[in-house]
Amino acid sequence: MTSFWETSTIPLSSKLLRFREDGDLLRILSRMTLASSINLQTSLILAVIFLSTVVLYRLYFHPLAKLPGPPLAAITGLYRTYLYYRGDWHDQVLKIHQKYGRVVRIAPNEVSAVELAAMKQLYGHGKSAKKTTWYDVWHVPNASEAFFAVQDQKKHASLRKRVSAAYSMTAILRVEQYIQSCLDLCFAKLQTQAEEGEVIDLSKWANAFSFDVVGELAFGQKLGHLEANGEDVDNLRESIRIGFMFGAVMGNIPGKTKWVMNPVFSAAVELFGGTNGLEKLKSFSHAKIAARKEARDGANREDLLSHFLKMKKVDGPEPASFGEVLIEAMNIVGAGADTTSIGIRTCLYYICTHPQVYKQLQEEVDSFYEANNLDSPITYTQTQQLTYLRAVVTEALRLLPSIVWPLLRYSPGLTIDGRYIPEGVEIGISPIAQNRDTAVFGDDASEFRPERWLESAERTSFMESGNMTFGGNGPRTCIGRNLALVEVHKFVAQMLRNFDIELANKKTPWRISSYWFCNQLDMKVLIKPRACSKI
């Protein structure tokens, strides 16, 4: 019989008729279905075998198999990514270490640790632990490199060195007048609201203050957040928050760089409002830097931007490019504002929830003002004479540092708490967990007790060596540390001098959203002007 496939000259109607007559179509379809079924079954069986093999290997034969941790974390990195996505890593990491110990496996090839010796090996001076690919997501497309994300240690050191002078305490104190101008405006606005008996959202006002400060230092003018009564101008603050949320979570997704540069991903970020404010900031930054560079605006002004404009290229004596100056200025806004406002809110929260601390600190501030006949606002240098204020700020920032996510590195091959972490394993220490290490800070490490910093110089020095408040304890510690300390000390001291402050909602004083930064939201307070206020 002539095969169907050989009857190319037979009309279609005749072919269909032949199929009906001799059943060729039925037989072919049956064979195809059977073959497809067999292929599908085989694929499913192979997939099950493969996945089972992977699961068994990760649970029982992987180099990290003997480390404690959630079983699901050993099987898939999605568990860790889910915890990050929740936005409460500041709580989750503490619970994980409380349950599983000092060294915990939180992903198939990732470890979270709490250990002073490990901290020094991973982040200390002269150590070779390299940043992981998590940082790749922070490279801005079509922009100069920001040293925060640079993995090559020599290049990172060079990029950091050329701007380090701008962030020295000497340089920051030279621009203290600009910080004070923001404080003056902030407190004047708060005074008006306090006189009207309004409940104040301190999370909003602290943020407005810190963003206006970085505007002054990076561009030569405030960003307008205080003048707007604390509101988010051009959606800038929310854009940065969303950017950090997407970036921090995406850092753990395979192929993250391709995802981030994908038009679909960009559209999603824009849908959530994550680009509008940043684009406006970029345009504003470009215009302000161009004006300064061409000596049209603030040519003789000394601030961080003036330092950046004097930078040289890393590999030569030529001036840094416009793009390099731009990325440094924008970095201050992206990383330098939220960290400070978080610190301010943290200090005032712990002060308000500890009446005896509040009383003692306010008395110390008042006594200093009166003893020195201060009519003008207290300077940062003067705040350093207030030993209890320094202890309160240090203790508050220890308990709730601005950065709470693990600072990931590739293990160089190290032993932590008697457990060996092989070379190449991703390992990180979360500042909030390390800062509550009982081996460093005592059995009451999770309690707010400023007096621990006043007990002895030797004890204080030891605790400082294990303190990760500013995102590390070595060459990659937060470069904006000095700026944050100046702002926080001045804000807290002047706030207590000018106002009486009380949490409006004592049961739920705030809500925290942690995506890299540990942002506190909806911190409602009642403030009353004091008789000694000079506002």
Protein Blocks (a to p, Z undefined) as FASTA:
>chain_A
ZZfklmmmbcfklmmmmmmmnommmmmmmmmmmmmmmmmmmmmmmmmmmmmmmmmmmmmm
gmklmpgcdfklmmpmklmmmmmmnopmmmmmmmmmmmnojbdcfbfkbccdddfklmmm
mmmghiabdcdfklmmmpcghiacdfklpmblklmmmmmmmmmmmmpmklmmmmmmmmmm
mmmmmmmmmmmmmmnopacdfklmmmmmmmmmmmmmmnopaehlmmnnopaehhlmmmmm
mmmmmmmmmmmpghklmmmmpmklmmmmmmnopmmmmmmmmmmmmmmmmmmmnopgoklb
ccfklmmmmpccfkbcbdcdfklmmmmmmmmmmmmmmmmmmmmmmmmmmmmmmmklmmmm
mmmmmmmmmmnopabdcdfklmmmmmklmmmmmmmmmmmcfblcdcddddebiaeehiac
dehiacdddfklmmmcfklnojklmpccfklmmmbmklmmmmmmmccklopacfkbcfkl
mmmmmmmmmmmmmmmmmpccddfblmlmbccddehiacdehiacdddddfklcZZ
